Amino acid sequence: QVQLVESGGGLVQAGGSLRLSCAASGSTFNIDILGWYRQAPGKQRELVATASIGGNTNYADSVKGRFTISRDNAKNTVDLQMNSLKPEDTAVYYCNAYLQSTWGSYDYWGQGTQVTVSS
């Protein structure tokens, strides 16, 4: 019902910046939360940042002050501006949509985009 496509991943040096984008399509009318998660090799998936349709944002402690999530409800997109990148930020980054409808609640995931930060 909802398709998510990420873009913007790549290779950067420590201290550099990247901007990730996620475009949602399909049944996007009731996407309550759009967010970014990441999974590093050998580690579990973890929350990076989320943005509600009402504008509330939430960040993992490890990225506060460095990452900024922004959501465009009209275009059904969510971006993640990543500054002051560290090697520890290296991971596959996934776009996530949480949707609550009259029929229930659902989670959708993008295919992931690789972010590699070199030292």
Secondary structure, DSSP 8 states (H G I E B T S, - for coil): -EEEEEE--EEEETT--EEEEEEEEES-TTEEEEEEEEE-TTS--EEEEEEETTS-EEE-TTTTTTEEEEEETTTTEEEEEE-S--GGG-EEEEEEEEEEETTEEEEEE---EEEEEE-
